[in-house]
Amino acid sequence: MQTASPQDTIAAIATASGAGGIGVVRISGPLSEQVATNILGHCPAPRYAAYLDFKQADGELIDRGIAIYYNAPHSYTGEAVLELQGHGGTALMQILLARCIELGARQATPGEFTRRAYLNDKLDLAQAEAVADVINAATVEAAKSAVRSLSGEFSKAVNTLLSELVNLRLYVEACLDFPEEEIDFITEGRVAEKITLNQAALETIFNKAQQGVLLRDGINVVLIGQPNVGKSSLLNALSGEEVAIVTSIAGTTRDAIKSAIQINGVPLHVIDTAGLRETEDEVEKIGIARTYQATEAAHIALLLLDVTTGIGEQEKLILDRLPQGIAKILVHNKIDVSAEKPQVFEKDDETHIFLSAKTGDGLTLLKNHLLSLVGYQQNSEGVFMARARHLNALEQVRQHLRYASEQINSAELVAEELRVAQEALSTITGEFTPDDLLGEIFSRFCIGK
């Protein structure tokens, strides 16, 4: 893994684009002190906020603001860092950044500051990813979980399990050095019992990480069904506002309408689609094709039915065309017309929910079932913000611990499965992470972080 070049100093505007009351230009690298001296007249004392003039080479005033200098390694990146906090005018920030580049810095790439923090052991990889998650958190619960990961709670849990796996692996490998001894080292060392304990610890981490992925990425839900069954009305009821046009005219919705809402802090990406029916209308045909396309990326499909007509041949055809693996809920709408009570039940491996999108009766049943389908638990205390790659790594660990348990009578195979499990777990914090993955991770960051 390559470290940053000692000659490389980077600079970027660290605040969001657009005008604001305050704007920050951040510089990191060995030229930071030199940049400070040229712009400010002198370099401020480390970690001391100084109110100074920011000047061009000819002494012309650029701005007046706060300058803070951090000497290495006592900074976010582990390098010498200078932060210039001025007025947040767009042009002003660009002028100040241009002055830093004129003095030898270069424009930072997306995520480069955080990548340097990772490479200089200021953060592990899970914490570095949490930086972007804190910035991008769309809900209060997501923000809380991201802060937990940034503070190191996720990494601590992973490293505790990693330490247990390493110790167990070392013991099993040591057993291989005494094949002639008439001692059952595997039984003597309670290896099977320790694998079981590690599996239990892994499940705790997996469940919290899975919750974190839900808080970060949310659930994709697509509303499908024949025209006039209430798809747009349900979208409006879930979102709490009139995001879709509702009329008695069949085929009003011609294209997919997306709405982002949240339930208990979990983002829900709901897509209202064109009614599915036989039609000669070319525009409506395009909308229907897009409906089926939307189901390909969805986690859950809500098939809406008119409770007064129930499931017909058309609904059965719709169900048959849905992708395999997508969760399905049959929503019987318009109970305000049929005078039925809101309810949820399972029948023939299908979930049926009776509600009224118009009055809201039964809407809570639907919301709760949507969350339960994706494994959401009410208590999100201690949940870590996590990503799909973290779950993939944890799933690999789960698999290899199971293999180790199944091969408990063969020390060689147990040792190998523990080795592979250890390596998979280490990718979460970045102990064993290829450079190409690092490039992909940090390229998703905004410039200035």
Disulfide bonds with the S-S distance in Angstrom:
none
